[in-house]
Structure formats: C-alpha cells, structure tokens
C-alpha cells in the first residue's frame, strides 16, 4: 500500500494486508496532534476466516513470546477492555463478504459502522446475512460506567403455508447487564 505521515497525521492506503491467510484492504488514518488521537478506518475483505487465528493451528499466529508468557498477565479479567475505549476517538467502517466463524457457521455481507468518542463506542449498524435470513445489531458500550446496551433484530426467511400465519420474534433488546453470553463469549464486568 501507500501512505504518508507527518509528526501529527498518518494516512495509509492498504492495497493488500495479509494476516494469517486473510486479506484486508482499505484506508486508515490517524490524527495524533491532540491529547486523544482520532482514528478513521474503512476496511474490507472478501473472505475472513477467524479459524486461522486459532493458536492451536499451525497456520495461526505463533510467536515464541506468546508461547512462553503467562496467560494471566496477557488476558485481562474483563472481557470488554473498557479502558482501551478511552485511548482514542474515531470513526470506523468494515465490510466483509464472507466471515467464517467456525467450519460450519459463516456470516455473509457483514457491514459495520461505528464511532468512538470519549470512551463511548456507538455501533450504529452491524448487519449481516446468516443462513436464510439477516440480522441487524446496534450497541452502545460506555467505558465510564462499564455498560453495554444492545439491540438485535432478526429477520428470518420463513416459508409458511398460505393458511397458516406465524409471527416470528424479530427484535430483542439487551439492557445493561452484569454478565451474559454474546456470540458464545461471556462478557463480564
């Protein structure tokens, strides 16, 4: 890719960034002239396989320092790193045509639009297709009070006989919580 940098601003055009057999393209810029850096990222990938990041696989990241370090010093007790949300502000967009979560589950046409300001991460839209339906997620993660509020809308593609009408659950509000499961990963604070 190409880029330019000054002591206050950095801008990169990424033609091809390969990370464990995943290719990412896009633009990233950062203004570091203020106390809180402002980062903008517009990234995309045709195919992103999260299984490649599994450390047990030979194709995954396999650094000697990671092998010898103690997990307790590298992995925080909090599943959401709230303090990291206070380190920068920014605007982010992401588009992935196919995201492999595991060998039997993938998301198609995933798009994400988010903003970060003063420790408040606002996920305006996380949209994706799954199986024969689609889903939309919006969320606000607040570092100040260590909270997460999310809304999930599911749009199943249901084929029903004409004489039968089924009203599927299409919206789920997730209110502030102490612990829950999101995508199979416990979130505690």
N, C-alpha and C positions, 0 to 999 in steps of 0.2 A: 504494500500500500504506500501511499504518500502522506506526508504530513508536514506541518510547520510548527514552530514553537518559539515563544519569547519567554522572558522571565515571568510574564503574567498570564499568558494564554498558550494552550496546547490544542492542536487540532489534528486529527488523523482520519484519513480515508482508508478504510480497510477493504482491499480487494479480495483477500483470502487469508483468513486466520484459521489454521488447523490446530485443534485441541483434541487430543486422543481420538483421532479419526472423525471428528466433527468439524465441518467447515462453517465459519461465520463470516459475514460481510457487513459493511455499514460504515457509519461515521460516528466518531466520538470526539467531543471537545470538552475542555475544562478551562475555566477562568479561575486562576489561583491568586488573583490580585487582592482579594478580600480575606477577612478572617475565616469565613466559611466558604470553601470552594464551591463553584457552581459547575455541575457536570451535565452535559447533554449527550445522550446516546440514542442512535437509531440503528438497530441491528437486525439482521435477518439470517435465516438458514433454511435451506431446502429440506434438510434432514438432520435431526439432532437426536442421538441415542444416549440416554442417560445411563444405560448399562455399561457404556465404555468408561464411565467414571468409577466403577466398582473396583476398589483397590485389590480385591482378590483375583481379578482378571489380569492376565499378563499384558493386555493392551492398555490398561488404565494407568493413571499417574502412579509412578513407582519410584519415589525419591528415597534415597538412603536416609536422609534426615527424618522422614516420616516413619520409617521402619524402626528407628531407634528411640524415638521420642515417646514420652508417656502420654497417653490419650487424655488423662485428666488435666494436663496443663494446656492442651491444644483445644479441647472441646469445652465450651462454657456450659454451665448448668442450665442457662436459659436457652430454649430452642429458638426464640426470636432474639437476635442480637440488638436489643433496643438501643444501646449506647452507640452502635455504628450508625444509626439513623441520624444522629446529631453531628456527624463529621462532615457532611456535605449537603448541599441542596441540589436540585436538578430536575430534569425532565427526561423521561425515558420511553422509548417505544421498541417493541420487539415483534417480529413476525417469523413464525416457524411453520413451514408447510406440513411437516410430519415430525412429531415429538414422540419418541419411543420411551415409555415409562418403564416397561419391562417387556420380556419377549412376547407376551400375549396382550398387552394393552398399549394403545397409542392414541394420541390426540392429533387431529388434523386441523390445518388452517388456524393455528393458535396466534392470536394477536394480543398484545399487552400495551396499554397506555397508562403511565403513572407519573406522578410528580412528588417531589420530596422537598419540604420546606420546614426549617426549624424543628426537625425531629418528627414531623408528621408526614407519613407516607400515604399518599392517596392513590390507590389503584382505581383509576376511573373506569377501566374496562379490561377485563381478561376474558376473551371469548375463544371458544374452540368447539370443534365438532368431535363427537365421540360416538362410535358405533353408528346408529341410525338417527342420532339426534344432535342437539347442540346444547351448550351451556354458556352462561354469562356470569361472571363474578365481579363484584366490586367490593372494595375493602378500604378501611382506614386503620392504619397502625400508628399509634401515638406513643412515642418514646417517653414523653413526660409522665404519663400515668400508666405506662406499660399495659396498654389495652389494644384489643383488636376487635373491630366491628366489621362483619362481612355479610354480604347478600349474595346468594346463589340462586340463579334462575335456570331451571332445566326445561328444555323444550324437546320432549321425546317425540319421535316419529312413530305414532301408534296407528296401526291399521285395525279398524273395528268394523264389524258388520253394520250395514245401514240401520238395522232395527235396534241396535244397542249403542248407547252413548256412555262413554266413560270420561269422566273429568279427572285428568291426571294432576298430581301435585306439581305445580310449575314454579313455585317460588318458596325459598327457605331463607328466613332471616336468622343470622347468627349474631347474638348480642354479646356484650362483654362477658368474659368467662375467665375462670382460673385455670382450667385445663380442658382440652378437647382433642379430637383427632381430626387433622386436615390432611388429606391425601395419604393417610396411613402413618403420619408422623405426629407424635404427641407434641403439643405446644403448651409449655408451662411457663408461668412467670410468678 
